[in-house]
Amino acid sequence: MNNTNQQFSLDGKVAIITGASKGIGESIARHYAAHGAKVIVSSRSQEAVDRVASSIRESGQNAKGIACHVGQKDQLVHLVEETIKAYGRIDILVNNAATNPVYGKLAESDEAVFDKVMNVNVKACMSLANLCYPHMMNSGGGSVINIASVEGQKPTFGLGLYSISKAALIMLTKSQAKEWGRKGIRSNAICPGLIQTKFSQALWTDETTLNKFTKNIPLTRIAQPDEIAGMALYLAADASSYTTGGIFTVDGGYMIAG
């Protein structure tokens, strides 16, 4: 194995990926497994995570499905406990699960919806990272990767609550990096632009909306989940050993568009 391969190898590492039954999370899980990691595939449905984990194992790689609703603290505890039972350590956490149940104006937002968005998109990410923290320390360090969004930096009309939650997740990332760096634990955020997933289906299935969005993006298209997984692999691997507190946009140039 040459030095470049070693830098991107995840051999011996254990990774938890939330929201991993489809889209970006599934792609990250498959990339990690292909690079040697033992992968915990997690989302709300046991059937869905078993499907992905089984497919990964059929490819000769190591994966286990553990259902978890990240908005439920007891399920987060269960997720970590079962990971330790299965693999004995935690090295990588990808906080990918998120929700966006509403499209509308802030002034018309319901407090219950606000609480739901913040609970899943921010609080759960902090809680799960805190639960993984002692296990990462026991392993000599680790990598937390929070999947934020360009919406956390540049809000779009109608997505105010989602944008607020992702801005908070970006600051959580920086705070984790500052507090945990001395323990060998790195924290970084990825801010995807529009990705062709079920989560964003309402945007890219409408041709008028899609054309309006892509015509001003330098790369003139939306992305596929695998185009996020490469950045997630870098941030999990030794290649990024001096990278923490970073906010990485993977957006086709959306943030620099006019």
N, C-alpha and C positions, 0 to 999 in steps of 0.2 A: 504493500500500500504506500503510495507516495505521500508527500507532506500535505498536498492539497486535499487529498481524500481523507487524511487523518483529521484535518481541520474541520471537515464537514461530517465526520463520522459521529453517530450517536450510540455506538456500541456500548452496552452496559448501562445506558441511561433509561430511566423510567419517566414517561410523559403522560400527564392527564390533559385531555383536550375536551372542553365542554362544547355543547352544541355540535357534536361531531358526527351526527347521523346523516348529514347532508352538507352540501355547499362548501364553504371555506373550511369549516371544521373537519369534514370528512377528508378533504384534500390534504390538509395538514397532517392528519393522522396517517394517511397512506404514505406521505413523503417521509415522515419520521420513521415509520416502520421499515420502509425501504432502505433507510440509512442506519438501521441497526437498533433502533429504540424498541423497548417494550412499551406498548401503547395502551392506555386506558381510553376507550371510546365511550363518551358519555353524552347522553341527552335524556329527555324525559321518558322516552319509550324504550323499554327493555327489548322489545322486538326489533326496533330500528337499530339500536346499537349492536345487537347480536348479529344482524345482517351484515353490518360493516366489519365488525371484528372477525366474523367467520370468513368473509371474503379476503381479509388481510392474511389470516392464517392459511387459507388455501394457496396463497402466493408464497408460502414458506416463511412467513414472518410472524412476529409475536404480538398478539393483541387480545384484549379482554373487554367485553362490554359491561358497563355498570350504569344502570339507569339513575338519573338524578335530576330533580327539578331544582335548579340553582336558587330559586326564590324561597326554598324551604331549608332552614338552617340544619335541621336534623338530617336531611338528605345530603347536605354537604359533608357533615361529619361522617355519615355512612360511606360516602364516596372515598374519602381519605382513608378511613379504616380498612375498607375492602382493598384499596390499592396496596396498602402496606401488607395486608395478609397475602395478597397475590404475589407481590414482587419485592417487598421488604424495604423499599426506598422510594423517594420522589425527587427527581432532578429538574423536571420541566413542568410548568403549568401554563397552559394556554387558556385564558379566559375569553372564550369566543361566543358563548351563549348570550343572546340579547333579545329584546322585544321592542316592538314599535307598534302598539295597538291602535294608534290614533293619528289621523292627518287633519290638522286644523289650527286655528288661531290660539295663541297663548291666553288671550283674554277670555276664551270660551272653554278653557281646559278644566277638566274635572279633577279635584284633588285626589280622588281614588286612583285615577289613571296616572297622575304624576307619581304617586307613591309606588305604583306597580312598576313603572319605567325605571325609577331610581333604585328600587329594590333589586331588580334583575340586572340592570346595566351597570350599577355602581356598587351597591352594598354587597351583593353576592360575590363580586370580583374581589373586594377587599376581604370578605369573610373567608373565602376559599384560599386565598393567598396566605392569610394569617394561619389557617389550619395546616397548610403545607410548609410554612416557614420553619418550624422546628425540625421537620424531616429533611429539609434541604440543608439546614445547618449540620445535621448528623451525617449527611453525605459529603460535607465539605464545600457546599455551595449549590447554586442552582440558577435557573433562569425563569423569570415570570414574563410572559408575553400577553399583553392586554390588547385585544382587538377593538380599537376605537373606531374612528371614522373621520373623514374630511368634514363631516357635519359638525364635529366638535371644534373645528377651527373656522369654518365658513358656513354659517347656517343658511338653510333653504326655507323659503316660505312654506308653512304648513308642517314643518318638521321640528318645531321649536323644542318640544319636550325631549325628543330624541337627541337633538343637538346639545341641549343642556347636560344630559346624562353622559354623552361622550366627551364633552369638555371636562366634566368632573373626572371621568376615567383617565383622561390625559394627565390631570394633576395628581391623581392617585398614583399613576405610574412614576411620576417625578418624585413624589414623596417616598414611595417604596425604594426607589433607586438611592435616594439620599440617606435613608435610614439603614438600609440593609447592605449597602456596598461593603462595609467593613466586615460583614459576615460572609462575603463571597457570593452573595445573592444579587444577581442583576435583574433589573426590570426595565422593559422597553415596550413601547406601544406601536402598533401598526395602524395606520389610518387609510383604509381602502377608500377608493372612489366607488363608482357604481359598478357592482359585480353582478354577473348573470347568475343569480341564485333565486331560489324560491322566496327568500326573505324580501328581495327587492322586485319581485315579479310584476307588481302593479306599475312600476316605472318603465321597465324595459319591454313589456308586452304591448304597450300603447305606442304605436309607430310615431305619432305626432310628438309625444313627450320625449321619446327616445331620440328622435332627430334634433329636437330643440336642445337636448342635453349634449349630444355628441358633436354638434357642429362647431362648438366653441372649444372643444378639448383638443389640444395639440395632436394627440394620437388618434383622434376622430373615431373612437370606438369605446365600448365598455369592455371590462375585463372578464376573464374566466377565473374560477376559484384557484386553479393551479398557479396563477400569476401572483397570488398572495402567498402561497405555500413556500415559494422560494425564499422570500424574506423571513418567514417564520422559521425555516430551517437554519438560515444564517444566524438568527438571534438565539436559537437553541444550542447551536454548536460552538466549539472552541474557536471557530473563525471570528466570533464576536466577543472574545474574552475581555476586551477592553471597552466594550460598548454597554453603557447603562444610562438610563434616563433619556434615551433617544426617542424621538417621535418621528416615525418614518411614514411618509405618504407614498402610497402605491396607487396612483390615481390618473395615470395617462396625461398628467399635466394640468388637471382640473384646478389646482390651487394657484397656478400662474396664469390661468386663462382670464381673458378680459370679462 
